[in-house]
Amino acid sequence: MRGWRLYLREECHLCEALLAELQLRGRLEAIELVDIDRDAELALDYGLRIPVLRRMQDGREWDWPFALDAVEGW
């Protein structure tokens, strides 16, 4: 299991912007991407919050917008 999970959906401009930033920083390969539209429960839980970054170690979540530099343990 990877240490991070990113909840997102296709055709989401906020998600695309975050993915581009993660790729520029070389962090994208360390993150499991989860499309919330593939699971009805996830879509209900995260539909209005995406993108959401979750640290799997302790379940802590950061709702967008957040500063990547502020994410602890990054």
GIRA-V165344 format. One record per residue. N is the residue number from 1. PSI is psi in radians with two decimals (none if undefined). OMEGA is omega in whole degrees, -180 to 180 (999 if undefined). Layout:
N:PSI:OMEGA  N:PSI:OMEGA
This chain:
1:2.36:177  2:2.85:-177  3:-0.26:-176  4:2.61:176  5:2.38:178  6:2.05:176  7:2.25:-176  8:-3.09:172  9:2.76:179  10:2.65:178  11:0.62:176  12:1.98:-176  13:-0.55:177  14:-0.72:178  15:-0.76:180  16:-0.70:179  17:-0.75:179  18:-0.75:178  19:-0.73:179  20:-0.74:178  21:-0.74:178  22:-0.68:179  23:-0.73:178  24:-0.62:-179  25:-0.05:179  26:0.47:-177  27:-0.17:-172  28:-0.62:-178  29:-0.30:-178  30:0.10:-173  31:2.31:173  32:2.17:179  33:2.28:-178  34:2.02:177  35:1.95:-175  36:-0.34:-179  37:-0.09:177  38:-0.04:-179  39:2.04:-175  40:-0.66:-180  41:-0.74:177  42:-0.68:179  43:-0.68:177  44:-0.74:-177  45:-0.69:-171  46:0.00:-172  47:-0.75:-178  48:-0.05:-174  49:-0.27:-170  50:2.67:-6  51:2.60:179  52:2.23:177  53:2.23:-177  54:2.26:173  55:2.05:-172  56:-0.48:-178  57:-0.74:-176  58:0.01:178  59:0.08:180  60:2.45:-178  61:2.53:175  62:2.10:175  63:2.51:177  64:2.42:7  65:2.52:174  66:2.70:178  67:2.15:-180  68:-0.61:180  69:-0.40:-177  70:-0.19:-179  71:2.02:-176  72:2.48:177  73:0.20:-178  74:none:999
